[in-house]
Amino acid sequence: MAGRKNLSLNLARSVTAPWAWALLGAVCGSLLAAGMHMPAKVLAWGLDRLTHGQVQLQEVSGTLWAGSARLVLTGGAGSRDGLALPGTMDWSLKLSGQGVQMTLRSSCCMPQGLVVGFAPSLDLQRWQLRLSDHRSQWPASVLSGLGAPWNTLQPEGMLVLQTEQLLVQAAAGQTQLQGRLQVTAENVTSKLSTLRPMGTYQILLGGSATPTSTPALTLQTQSGSLLLSGQGQWQGSRLRFQGEAMAVPEHAAALSNLLNIIGRRQGARSLLSLG
C-alpha cells in the first residue's frame, strides 16, 4: 500500500512539475515584458524625487529604456522659478555586467553622448558611478530657474562642462571621488551690472588620479574685471566653501551693486561663504 502511495505521489509530481515551471516562466516573462515597456514617466518621477523637484523631465515620451523629454531646472517644491533647456534630452538605458548604463544626449547642448554607468551592491549599501570623458556647452541663463540666488543674478554666458576619468564611489556612509569635473563659465554677465562681460571663470572639482574622501573644489578667474577666487571641500553631501570677489579699480563702480549682493562686504572685497 505504501508503495502505491509513493508511486502516486511521484506520478503527481511528474505531471504537475511542468505546469509549475510553465506558470513560473509565464510570470517572469510578464514581469520582463512589463519592465521593457515601462513608461518614461517612471524616470521623470524618480529624478523629481531624487532632486527634490529641482531637476525635472517634462513633455516625456518613450519608455524607461529609450525616451526623450524637456529638461527643466526649478527652485524646488513650491517655487515659481523654472527654466527649460532648448530642445530635448534623449536617453537610452541598458543593463550592464554589474548595473545599468545610460547614454544621454541633448539636441541643444550635448551632441556627444555622455555615458553614465551605475553599479550598486546587492544590499545597496555600496555603489559606484562612472562618467565617460565628455565635453558639452550649456547656456548659463538656465541657472536662473534654480531660484535664489540665481534668479537675482540672472547670469548669462556659456557653461562648458568637461569630465575626465570621473569616478564616484560610496560605501559605509563615505563618498570618494577620483578624476575631475571642470566647469568653465565663459563671458559671464549679470543683470546686476552694466559691465559686459564681467569675466570668464573656472570651477574644478577633484583633479586627483587616486580616490579621495574629501574632494577639493577650486574657483579661479581666467580673465575679466570681476575677480573671483576660492576653495572648498565636499564632505559627504555637503559643500564647505570660502572665497572672495573683487573688482579691478577701473570698474569698481560698475560692479559695486553686484559685490554688495553676492557676499559680505569688507572694504573693496566681498566675502563668499557656503556650508
Secondary structure, DSSP 8 states (H G I E B T S, - for coil): -HHHHHHHHHHHHHHHHHHHHHHHHHHHHHHHHHHHT-BTHHHHHHHHHHTTTSEEEEEEEEBSSEEEEEEEEESSTT---EEE-SS-EEEEEEE-SSSEEEEEEETTTEEEEEEEEEEE-TTSSEEEEEE-SEEEEEEGGGGGGG-TTHHHH--EEEEEEEEEEEEEEEETTEEEEEEEEEEEEEEEE-TT-S-S--EEEEEEEEEEEEEESS-EEEEEEEEESEEEEEEEEEETTEEEEEEEEEE-GGGHHHHHHHHHHHSEEETTEEEEEE-
